[in-house]
Amino acid sequence: MILVTGGTGFVGMNLLCHLTKFSTKIVALYRKNNIHIVKKFFHNNGKENYYNRIIWRKSDLENITTLDDAFEGITHVYHCAGYISFKKSNSKKLFDANYKATSNIVNFCINKKIKKLAYVSSIASLGEDESNYIYNDKKRTSYSYSKYLAEIEVLRGIEEGLPSVIINPGIIWGKCTRNSPQSKFEEMLEGFFCFYTKGKSGFVDILDVVELLIALMNSSISNERFVLVSENISYYSVLKRIKEKSHLKVFLLPLAKFWVYVLWVFDNLFSFLKFKNKTISFAFIKSIYSTKEYNGNKIIRFFPNFRYRKIF
């Protein structure tokens, strides 16, 4: 029987939508009472008949006492749950939701003799490539560091005999909920002006992510890590393409790094005066101006017939 953590999240619900086409024994975990958004997603995609194949179990991944029932009868685990935030004040929440929760999942997988674990990480955790686990750059966001620590826990599981695969998707493109990256980019264009930085990132389609996750789980491939990136695209190009596709008249204006540092100064000042929590970090500023490119071709060596979908 298959277990999916983060069943109400962006990746989780898309994965469930695909898995239910092939299996009737799927357990999905949820923490808050928001299962209705998954049911609505299945309805909008014409998959209402498949929704009833999901067995929902309430669990808090940070609390091991709630995981015993969740793992009952489970043989394979897709760990999609996680928390994304670039706010400095959310460091502890990121540590708990990404590192601590993954550590608990790995421990249960080992103790329950799970046949295989597939973990959804992020390109934010990467060193130079898939094989580099040396984290020598201190100027990383708390989110990046928490995902890196989570991957180290999966590596520990591998050392203890747990067959595992890790994927590091870029910015995952696709509409599903208001919290999806595509929805966030579209929200940026709702005003009269839209500011952008001169950075870029790797992007990948949500369908590629879930299809490759399933393919990796069903294969003999184990103890490998894969960057999943279809294209490296500048933030300006992304916003421009959305603007053209939606026929919007919003003005796109470049945001100089100087003004972001000015915001950083005020953010620290207001935090010092206890008016608000600290939001902006140097690591965040670095990340939104980064022009680093990611190579997602390793997966093609293992699946020669696979081709990434175009983002636009």
Phi, psi and omega in degrees: 000144186263138174244133176240117174273154181067039185296341180260004179272176184301307179289317184302313183289328174292321177296316179299321181298325178279317183296323184292346176287338186244342185224146177252006181239079183232127175253130178240137180262145174219156181248317178257162181279065181235030180297334183301331181291330177288319179298320178294321179297315177299318180297315182295337180258013177066030182242031183304322183294334181277335185303321183291354177279351182272131173260116183267131177231127181280132183200149174249110186296341179274353182241105187296339181291343181265357187266342181303308180295324182298326184267004182296120177078008185276141177241330181227143184231127168257113181262094183256350184292147178178171181233134180244125174198144177247013178280134180301325185287349182261018184302314182294318179298321177294317179300314182292314187286331183258306182283304184299316180297318180293322176300317178295318179298315180298317180299317180292322178299320179292312184293327181269004179055048177296139185288327180197143177241132173243121185248131177265107178258224183198155175294344179297336184273352192287151165272237180277327182200188184297330186269358184260112178251017178274118183260083187256008180252109183284345181271058178243154178289162177298325177298312179302314182293322180294323178288325175298313179298323178297319179295324177298325177294320177296320177299321176299318178299320178299317179298331181266012172097014179266111177298128185213155169227147178237134172246142177241081180287151171285202175296119187275121188260132178154149181265135181206302179226173178293345181267000179287150180305320180299317179297322179294318177296319180294325178295329179297336184264011183281343180269194180273328177239150175222122180267145179222155174263168182268025178272178177213170177204173176271141181235152177210145181285141180301325180293323176296320182298309185288324179293321178288325176302312180295317180297319179294319179297321184276356182264177175272001181292132181209155176059040178231156176236138185229126169281128178248100180220124178275312183216149169261117188231139176288151179298325177298315181297321179298311181295321180297318181290322177295317179300314181293319181294325182265359180056046180270154181252017180293146179269129178264121184237132179290143180251110181293145182299330180305316183289332176290323176293327175297317177298322179299318179298312180293323178299317178291322179296312180295327177291318179298324180276003177068023177280332183200165174281153180292132184247312189263135176239162175300323181297321178294317179299317178300318185292321184282349175252001182292141177244020179300140178251147183244143181251116181256025187274347182302321183299330182290333176294331180268332177232082188302334182271356181283138173225132179294146172285150174287144179286320178234000000 
